[in-house]
Amino acid sequence: MNELHALTLSSAEQLRIVLVGTQHPGNIGAAARAMKTMGLSKLVLVAPEKAPDRDTHAMAAGADDLIEAAPVCASLAEAVADCCWVLGATARSRRIQLEPLHPRDAAQRAVLAATSGPVALVFGRERTGLNNDELQLCHAAVHIPSDPAFSSLNLAAAVQVLSYELRCALLGEVMAAPRDVRTQPPSAGVAAHAELEGLFAQLADTLEQIDFHKGRAPESAMRKLRRLYLRANLDSADVRLLRGVLADTQRMAKIAGEATTDKKIG
């Protein structure tokens, strides 16, 4: 095995394809086949409507090992908990404002990120795609520029297109990273997705405790704050520091609330 091939295999092992809420079991098999032809082997299923069946294995055409090894998770958060970078494949603009990436740029950055830890490329349901809550778990979005006059793309076909771009990036055919983008791949030691979600949950609680929203709906502010922190590529030490600041903020807010209560009683 030459050095380039070994490096390609090592990086490919960090890349996972995540299928969320797949409605047709045959599409799972077809997606597995698309992956295997491009040297990818990590398939994760999130709450499929139907478990893999005979149609799945028939469409896999020899990629049965990917299906048999694929973990089934209850939620997308569980599936990407250990990931350092998450890309959501989406066909249209959503309220969740993610940086839109061309498949080639997305693949290149995914491969670069894979040197720091697991990377997930997430595909949604055949009819409706990923919902806003699921897209909110992603660092960026990737859109395949299909013909607007007939933009309907089969799930397995979309997996094939993006798996091909990943293969090209793994083999070094995409050489230079774009310099004018806001979201950069994470560096070594970047915080895992679960750590970030813990931070976001504590941040949301803290903002409520200090009445930051002043009666306004908190969703808009949290979406903006999530994007800000995701762009920062925080490492585990950064997350611990920020959570320590939030813990002290919560403690002081509790003391202030108790003092106000005592003053009213007195």
C-alpha positions, 0 to 999 in steps of 0.5 A: 500500500503506497503512502497516498493510498494509506492517507486516503483510506485514513481520511475516508474512515473519518467521513460518514454519510448520515441518512435521516428519516429515510422513507424507502428502504431501497434508497438505503441500499442504493446510497450504500452502493454509491458510497462504496464505489467512492471508497466510503464505508461509514454509513449511519441511519437516523430513525428510518421509517422502515428498517433495511429489508430485501429491497435494501440489499438488492439495491446495495449490489454488493455493498451489504457490509456497509448496511450491516455495519451501519448504526441506527440512531434515534436522532441526528444529534446522537449520530453526530455527537462526536463529529467536529464538522457537520454538513447538511445537504439541502435543496432550498433556502431555509430560515436557518441561515447556513453558509451555502457551499458548492459540492466541490468546496464542501468536499474539500473542506470536509476532507481537511476537517477529517484530519481533526476528527469525524465529519458527517455529511447529512441527507434528509428525507426523500420528500421533505429533506432536513427540517430546520431543527436538524439543519441547526445542528450543521456547520454549513449547507451543501447544495447540488446545483441541479437544473432549476427546471427539473431539480428533483434529485433522487437521494442515492443520486445526491449521495453519489454526487457528493461521494464522488466529490469527496473521492476527488478531494481525498485523491488530491484533485481539488488543490486550493481551499477558497480564501473568501469564505466565513466558515473554515474547517476545524483545527486539531482539538476542535470540540465535539458536537455533543460538547457544543450542544451542551454549551448551547443548552447552558447558554439558552438557560442562562439567557432565560435566567438573566431575562436577555430576551425581554419577552421576545422569542428566543429562537432568533437570538439563539440561531445567531449565537449558534452560527457565531460559535460554530464559526469560531471552531471552539476547542474543548478548552474554549467550551469549558471556559465559556461554560465556566463563565455561564455557570458564574453568570447563572450563580450571580443571577440566582443571588440577585433574584434571591436578594430581590425577593428578600427585599420585596418580602422585607 
